[in-house]
């Protein structure tokens, strides 16, 4: 009897995924993992924006810092920012509209500058409470000044060793750790210090804080996948808490409706601000049957996901991921 009598969570299936063909006499293929690399290639990194990407020319682009500041300074050129002390970091970005699934979550290695280094040049006035980012595509959002002054809040100009691609915010985007993509704006043309600001999505009723919640996502199997019985199948995926709960300690998988849980191997990780990738080798029963695959994460704080999610401080956890699949006879 399935335990999910009151809730049904479906994963976004791996559309277009091609399984490797194994010819007779060849060695078994390596297990298919999803994600299959810690760093997401730029071409595969998820893209989401309110309209078409803004196409900006580095030679003419300028970024002004305005508002409640003690010292005025000329608009910044890209070369001004690149000349500053640089910082490199591996960071995961996740879309607020895709809480369960890996289709809109990706991880990259970034290079940029600390936002606070720029703000210290102009000096925020005492009454300044938020930092507003206005973007070339019309988007705007704000973060608390205290978040902007964190050492790990960055203005990025490189992504995986190359200048930011147009789709990812060239020439400058914000990396605001711990928050969904709505608070990591692209194509920034103005930084404005203010007492308050109602952001683009807040006006439409969205979460004004947008903290990333603890979550685990199953990449393989995909929803509805047929799994050959009597063989070893590698269940895989990613887990992420954006550092709110101290990072991911372990990931567990269940194939018996949550009655028992098996610890997966975390095979790739960086800091708590990047996802961890995990896998678990499952000896699939021979008998043909429908099956539900569950995955849950436990953070270093001790928080473990449950079936319906958790409301916790400083930020909660989403329900653990569930995939419907089917065991078929060899």
PyMOL commands that set and color helices and strands:
alter all, ss='L'
color gray80, all
select helices_A, chain A and resi 42-44+78-82+115-122+145-148+166-168+181-183+202-204
alter helices_A, ss='H'
color red, helices_A
select strands_A, chain A and resi 64-67+87-94+105-114+130-135+140-144+154-159+162-163+173-175+188-194+215-220+226-228+232-240+248-254+262-263+265-268+276-283+289-299+321-328
alter strands_A, ss='S'
color yellow, strands_A
deselect
rebuild
show_as cartoon
